[in-house]
Structure formats: C-alpha cells, structure tokens
Amino acid sequence: MDTQIPKLKETDFSNKKIKSILSISDFTREDIEKILAKAKELEGMKREDKLKILNGKIVASLFFEPSTRTRLSFEAAAQNLGARIVGFSDPSVTSTAKGEILSDTIRIIEKYADYIVMRHYIEGAARRADELTKKPVINAGDGANQHPTQTLLDLYTIQKEYGKIDGIKIMMAGDLKQGRTVHSLLGALTLFDNTEVILVSPKGLEMPQSAIEDANGKVKISTANTIEEGAKSVDLLYLTRIQKERFSDEKDYLKIKDSYRITRELVDKTNPKLKIMHPLPRVNEIDYELDDTSNAIYFKQAANGIPIREAILSMLEART
C-alpha cells in the first residue's frame, strides 16, 4: 500500500499567509496541534513509507552558527523522508567569509534546493530570507530571537509526558534574556488554557519585558528568587544554560556562569516528581547523576526533534 501524507497548503493554516516556519507567534493553537498530530503519525509510520514523502526533494541546511541537535535532527528528518541534503555547518568555508551578504546567499541557494533550513546569529535573518525566496524557509534559530521548531518539540515532549499542555505549570530558569527557546515557549503557552510560568534568572538576564507583556493575561506569570523556591509548586523545570557566546565581556559571564546547579539532592528535597527539560547543550547546570532518573526528560526532548522536524518538512509545500 502506497502511504502518502497530503501537503499542508497555505490555506490549511489559520494564518493564510504562512508558507514558512519563522516564529511561533505566526501560528494558532489549531496549527500547532496539527503539527503535533502529524509528528505522532510519523512516529508510527514504517520507514519505507516515510522515504516516499520527500523523495527527489533537496533540503538546504544553512548553519551560520554552531549546532549539534538542531542541525543533525533536521538532516536526519529530511533523509528519513527521502530527501537529499546540501549545505554547510561552518560559514567560514562559504562565500560568506569573502563578504557575500545574506540576500545573495539566499538567492543562490533557492536555485539549488526545495526547502531552506537556516540558523543565523542575526535576529530577523530567517524572516528576511523568507522575503527573498518563494521556497519554504524554516527558522532553526535567529540570534536571541526565536527558535520555533525547538518550541514545537518542547510542546510535543510536554504533551507526551503529561498527556496535555493545558494547565501545565512550568518554571523557566537560567538565561531568560538571551535564551530564544524560552521566548518562543512562553509565547506558545499563551495559546493554551490555564498555563502558569514561574521565572527565575540571574540579575540582568531576566525575561524581556516585551515577552512578559505579550503573554500577560494569557499565562499566569510570577517570579521566584531561587529554583528551590519555585520548584515546589510546578510540574516541570525548563532550564537553560548561561550563554557564554552572547556576552561581550567574558568577565560578566564568569560572574554568573554558576548561578544555578540542579542536583539530585535538590530535586529530592524540593519536588521528587519534578520533570526537567533543557534545550541543550548543558554546561554544568545539571548534575550527570540526574541523567538516569525519571526526573530527567531532556534526552527524550532532544529525540523528539526528529518526528517534529519530519512533520514540518512533510507538511510544508515545496515551491518552484
């Protein structure tokens, strides 16, 4: 039996203008639920059937910033669907090193590929790329701005772990100012009912006020002074590392790099049922002794990048 997944046309999204995955704010709850449902469907599909979905298509993987999980899971997802991969993981080996501007790069790449997956260090780079091409552009992270596919796999992880997203209580801790994953996740939670978020961060790395204002009234938001304080009343801890690469002065980083450290003893004392998510990579904020406990779901979270990114690629319509 030939299994085919219908392409998700622009008109199938609530926002009729969507042709790309640029920001979680472009989607409605219905759109997100469609993607999560497609991911679940693909997880249960036979490998030989999945290989037919993007057979003959080419996915350009353009990573202007370092990445392990996002890049490899996108490339694995594309190959699982039968597509071929072109691209780079180091911009120093491309014409960017010779001074080529982003708009020229995109105009060239669109001639070579059916889909463009891009991570860039400049906020808004993915949306700019989308303006330059008719090909679907998937934002794999743009500066400290957005990381929509990470948010989708985060939501998929929560749904699989708890059977729902409505009513979830989350503590977000770490670098909330520059952590694009928490910006996107907070925005996504506004689409679900009765969600609560507790924010914990070092001074100077607080969640941007604009993100709080956008979520205010849709998500119950509060702050805590310590992780121990916040952990007592939540289902889930979403921890992010202090991002060294975002600091212009290393001395500022060194002052706060060890602000948070989650140990098994801390979890046992505050909330033994606490689940821990982390977009990874971690540095020293989670003890390795937690890795094999039921509290740790960050490796499951990373694995969920495959079905989510398969879903996105299978649902977007390749354009010529």
C-alpha positions as CSV (number, residue, x, y, z in Angstrom):
1,M,0.0,0.0,0.0
2,D,1.4,3.4,-1.0
3,T,1.2,5.7,2.0
4,Q,1.0,9.4,1.1
5,I,0.8,12.3,3.5
6,P,-1.0,15.3,2.0
7,K,0.9,18.5,1.8
8,L,-0.3,21.2,4.2
9,K,-1.2,24.1,1.9
10,E,-1.1,27.7,3.0
11,T,-4.9,27.7,3.2
12,D,-4.7,24.8,5.8
13,F,-3.1,27.2,8.3
14,S,-5.3,29.6,10.2
15,N,-2.9,32.3,9.0
16,K,-3.3,32.1,5.3
17,K,0.0,33.8,4.6
18,I,2.1,31.1,6.2
19,K,4.5,29.3,3.8
20,S,7.4,29.0,6.2
21,I,8.2,28.3,9.8
22,L,9.6,31.6,11.1
23,S,8.1,32.4,14.5
24,I,5.8,30.5,16.9
25,S,3.7,33.7,17.0
26,D,2.6,33.1,13.4
27,F,0.6,30.0,14.5
28,T,-2.7,29.4,16.2
29,R,-3.3,26.6,18.6
30,E,-5.0,24.7,15.8
31,D,-1.9,25.0,13.7
32,I,0.3,23.7,16.5
33,E,-2.0,20.8,17.2
34,K,-1.9,19.8,13.5
35,I,1.9,19.7,13.6
36,L,2.0,17.7,16.9
37,A,-0.6,15.2,15.5
38,K,1.5,14.8,12.3
39,A,4.6,14.1,14.4
40,K,2.8,11.4,16.2
41,E,1.6,9.9,12.9
42,L,5.1,9.9,11.5
43,E,6.5,8.2,14.6
44,G,4.2,5.2,13.9
45,M,4.9,5.1,10.2
46,K,7.0,2.4,8.6
47,R,10.4,3.6,7.4
48,E,9.9,2.5,3.8
49,D,6.7,4.6,3.6
50,K,8.3,7.7,5.1
51,L,11.0,7.6,2.5
52,K,8.5,8.3,-0.2
53,I,7.2,11.6,1.2
54,L,10.1,13.9,0.1
55,N,11.6,11.5,-2.5
56,G,13.5,13.6,-5.0
57,K,13.5,16.8,-2.9
58,I,16.6,18.7,-1.7
59,V,16.8,20.4,1.6
60,A,19.4,23.2,2.1
61,S,20.9,23.1,5.6
62,L,22.5,26.6,6.3
63,F,24.0,26.9,9.7
64,F,25.8,30.2,10.3
65,E,26.0,29.3,14.0
66,P,27.2,26.1,15.7
67,S,24.6,23.4,16.2
68,T,24.5,19.7,17.1
69,R,20.9,18.7,17.8
70,T,19.0,21.1,15.6
71,R,21.2,20.6,12.5
72,L,21.6,16.8,12.8
73,S,17.9,16.2,13.6
74,F,16.8,18.3,10.6
75,E,19.2,16.5,8.3
76,A,18.2,13.1,9.7
77,A,14.5,14.1,9.4
78,A,15.0,15.1,5.8
79,Q,16.8,11.9,4.9
80,N,14.1,9.8,6.8
81,L,11.6,11.4,4.4
82,G,13.7,10.5,1.3
83,A,15.2,14.0,0.7
84,R,18.8,14.8,0.0
85,I,20.8,17.4,1.9
86,V,23.1,20.2,0.8
87,G,24.5,22.9,2.9
88,F,27.2,23.8,5.5
89,S,27.7,23.9,9.2
90,D,30.7,26.3,9.1
91,P,30.2,29.6,7.3
92,S,33.9,30.2,7.2
93,V,34.1,27.6,4.4
94,T,31.5,29.5,2.3
95,S,31.5,32.8,0.3
96,T,30.2,34.5,3.5
97,A,33.9,34.5,4.5
98,K,34.6,36.5,1.3
99,G,32.0,39.1,2.2
100,E,28.9,37.7,0.5
101,I,25.7,39.2,2.0
102,L,22.8,37.0,3.2
103,S,20.4,38.1,0.5
104,D,22.8,37.0,-2.2
105,T,23.3,33.6,-0.4
106,I,19.6,33.0,-0.3
107,R,19.0,34.0,-3.9
108,I,21.6,31.4,-4.9
109,I,20.6,28.6,-2.6
110,E,16.9,28.8,-3.7
111,K,18.2,27.7,-7.2
112,Y,19.6,24.6,-5.6
113,A,17.0,23.4,-3.1
114,D,13.3,22.9,-2.4
115,Y,13.5,23.8,1.3
116,I,15.8,26.1,3.2
117,V,16.6,25.4,6.9
118,M,18.7,28.2,8.4
119,R,20.3,29.1,11.7
120,H,21.7,32.6,11.9
121,Y,23.3,34.8,14.5
122,I,21.3,37.9,13.5
123,E,17.8,38.4,14.8
124,G,15.2,38.5,12.0
125,A,17.5,36.8,9.5
126,A,15.1,34.0,8.8
127,R,12.2,36.4,8.1
128,R,14.5,38.4,5.8
129,A,15.4,35.2,4.0
130,D,11.7,34.3,3.6
131,E,11.1,37.7,1.9
132,L,13.7,36.9,-0.7
133,T,12.5,33.5,-1.8
134,K,9.4,31.5,-2.7
135,K,10.9,28.4,-1.2
136,P,9.8,27.4,2.4
137,V,12.2,28.8,5.0
138,I,12.5,27.1,8.4
139,N,14.0,29.2,11.2
140,A,16.4,27.0,13.1
141,G,17.2,29.9,15.5
142,D,18.0,33.5,14.8
143,G,20.1,35.2,17.4
144,A,18.4,35.6,20.7
145,N,15.0,36.0,19.0
146,Q,13.1,32.8,18.1
147,H,13.6,29.0,17.8
148,P,10.1,27.9,16.7
149,T,10.9,24.2,15.9
150,Q,12.5,23.8,19.3
151,T,9.3,25.1,20.8
152,L,7.2,22.6,18.8
153,L,9.4,19.7,20.0
154,D,9.1,21.1,23.6
155,L,5.3,21.2,23.3
156,Y,5.4,17.7,21.9
157,T,7.5,16.5,24.8
158,I,5.1,18.0,27.3
159,Q,2.1,16.5,25.5
160,K,3.7,13.0,25.5
161,E,4.8,13.3,29.1
162,Y,1.6,14.7,30.6
163,G,-1.0,13.8,28.0
164,K,-1.9,17.5,27.7
165,I,-0.5,21.1,27.6
166,D,-3.4,22.9,29.1
167,G,-2.9,23.5,32.8
168,I,0.8,22.9,32.8
169,K,2.9,24.7,35.4
170,I,6.5,25.4,34.3
171,M,9.4,27.1,35.9
172,M,11.8,28.7,33.4
173,A,15.3,29.3,34.8
174,G,18.6,30.4,33.6
175,D,19.4,32.9,30.9
176,L,15.9,34.1,30.1
177,K,17.1,37.3,28.4
178,Q,19.1,35.7,25.6
179,G,17.5,32.3,25.6
180,R,15.5,32.1,22.4
181,T,13.9,28.8,23.4
182,V,12.2,30.3,26.4
183,H,11.0,33.3,24.4
184,S,9.3,31.0,21.9
185,L,7.9,28.6,24.6
186,L,6.4,31.4,26.6
187,G,4.7,32.8,23.5
188,A,3.3,29.3,22.6
189,L,1.9,28.8,26.1
190,T,-0.4,31.8,25.6
191,L,-2.4,29.6,23.1
192,F,-3.2,27.0,25.8
193,D,-5.5,27.2,28.8
194,N,-4.6,27.8,32.5
195,T,-0.9,27.6,32.0
196,E,1.4,29.0,34.7
197,V,5.1,30.1,34.4
198,I,7.5,31.0,37.2
199,L,10.6,32.9,36.1
200,V,14.0,32.6,37.8
201,S,17.1,34.2,36.4
202,P,20.3,36.0,37.4
203,K,20.1,39.8,37.6
204,G,20.5,41.2,34.2
205,L,19.3,38.1,32.4
206,E,15.6,38.4,33.1
207,M,12.9,37.6,30.6
208,P,12.4,40.6,28.2
209,Q,9.6,42.8,29.4
210,S,8.1,42.7,25.9
211,A,7.8,38.9,26.1
212,I,6.1,39.2,29.5
213,E,3.7,41.9,28.3
214,D,2.7,39.8,25.3
215,A,1.9,36.8,27.5
216,N,0.4,38.8,30.3
217,G,-3.3,37.9,30.9
218,K,-2.9,34.7,28.8
219,V,-0.3,33.0,31.0
220,K,-0.2,33.4,34.8
221,I,3.4,34.7,35.3
222,S,5.3,35.1,38.6
223,T,8.9,35.2,39.7
224,A,10.9,33.4,42.3
225,N,14.3,34.2,43.9
226,T,15.6,30.6,43.7
227,I,15.0,27.4,41.8
228,E,14.3,25.7,45.2
229,E,11.5,28.2,45.9
230,G,9.9,27.8,42.5
231,A,10.3,24.1,42.1
232,K,7.9,23.3,45.0
233,S,4.8,24.3,43.0
234,V,5.5,23.3,39.4
235,D,5.3,20.2,37.2
236,L,8.2,21.0,35.1
237,L,11.6,22.8,35.2
238,Y,12.8,24.2,31.9
239,L,16.4,25.1,32.5
240,T,18.7,27.0,30.1
241,R,22.4,27.5,30.3
242,I,24.1,30.8,30.8
243,Q,25.1,31.5,27.2
244,K,28.8,32.5,27.1
245,E,28.7,33.3,23.4
246,R,26.2,36.1,24.0
247,F,28.4,38.1,26.4
248,S,30.7,40.8,25.0
249,D,32.8,40.7,28.2
250,E,33.9,37.3,29.5
251,K,34.2,38.7,33.0
252,D,30.5,39.3,33.1
253,Y,29.9,35.7,32.1
254,L,32.3,34.3,34.7
255,K,30.4,36.2,37.5
256,I,27.2,34.4,36.9
257,K,28.0,31.2,35.0
258,D,27.5,29.0,38.1
259,S,24.3,30.7,39.2
260,Y,22.2,27.5,39.1
261,R,23.1,23.9,39.6
262,I,20.5,21.2,39.7
263,T,21.4,18.1,41.8
264,R,19.5,15.0,42.7
265,E,19.6,16.2,46.3
266,L,17.9,19.4,45.4
267,V,15.2,17.7,43.4
268,D,14.6,15.1,46.2
269,K,14.2,17.8,48.8
270,T,12.0,20.2,46.9
271,N,9.9,18.2,44.5
272,P,10.7,14.5,43.8
273,K,8.2,14.4,41.0
274,L,9.8,17.4,39.2
275,K,10.5,16.8,35.5
276,I,13.5,18.6,34.0
277,M,13.8,19.8,30.4
278,H,16.7,21.5,28.8
279,P,17.2,22.5,25.2
280,L,20.9,21.5,25.5
281,P,23.8,21.8,25.4
282,R,24.3,21.9,29.1
283,V,27.5,23.1,30.7
284,N,27.4,22.4,34.5
285,E,23.8,23.4,35.4
286,I,22.5,19.8,35.6
287,D,24.4,17.1,37.5
288,Y,25.1,14.0,35.5
289,E,23.7,11.9,38.4
290,L,20.2,13.0,37.3
291,D,20.5,11.6,33.8
292,D,19.2,8.2,34.5
293,T,16.4,9.3,36.8
294,S,12.7,9.7,36.0
295,N,13.1,13.4,36.6
296,A,15.3,13.9,33.5
297,I,13.5,14.1,30.2
298,Y,15.9,16.3,28.3
299,F,17.3,13.4,26.2
300,K,13.7,12.4,25.3
301,Q,13.1,16.0,24.5
302,A,16.1,16.1,22.1
303,A,14.9,12.8,20.4
304,N,11.5,14.4,19.8
305,G,13.3,16.8,17.4
306,I,13.2,14.0,14.7
307,P,9.4,13.5,14.4
308,I,8.6,17.2,14.8
309,R,11.0,18.2,12.1
310,E,9.8,15.3,9.9
311,A,6.3,16.7,10.4
312,I,7.3,20.2,9.5
313,L,9.1,19.2,6.3
314,S,6.3,16.8,5.2
315,M,3.6,19.5,5.8
316,L,5.2,22.4,4.0
317,E,4.7,22.6,0.3
318,A,7.8,22.8,-1.8
319,R,7.5,25.6,-4.3
320,T,9.3,26.1,-7.7
